Amino acid sequence: MSISKSLVVAVLAATLLTGCSSDGVNCGVDQCTVTIQRETKASVEVLGVEAEFVSADDNTVTLQVAGQQVTLTKGQQAVEVGGLQLSLESVTPSAIQVQVSR
């Protein structure tokens, strides 16, 4: 299953411009919380940087961010990639939640 890239990007762009929440995305001025369904391979632009969901297990998530592959572990401090700080907020059997900030 996949989500249309243009739809996801449009939702994120609208959210970033308004600073409000939308399906799976909640953004402020410099920070977003993105919820992605685990069976979905989505590619989105978050705070001006391209991020693609690659895989997840019970405690880790792998993302492709700004051309670099990064693995985030639940409870780990934020990792800097492409000028953004990324941290894994939660992993459930159906979804992951990643905090993204500048």
Sequence and secondary structure as in RCSB ss.txt:
>XXXX:A:sequence
MSISKSLVVAVLAATLLTGCSSDGVNCGVDQCTVTIQRETKASVEVLGVEAEFVSADDNTVTLQVAGQQVTLTKG
QQAVEVGGLQLSLESVTPSAIQVQVSR
>XXXX:A:secstr
    HHHHHHHHHHHHHHT EETTEEE SSEEEEEEETT   EEEETTEEEEEEEE SSEEEEEETTEEEEEETT
   EEETTEEEEEEEE SSEEEEEEE 
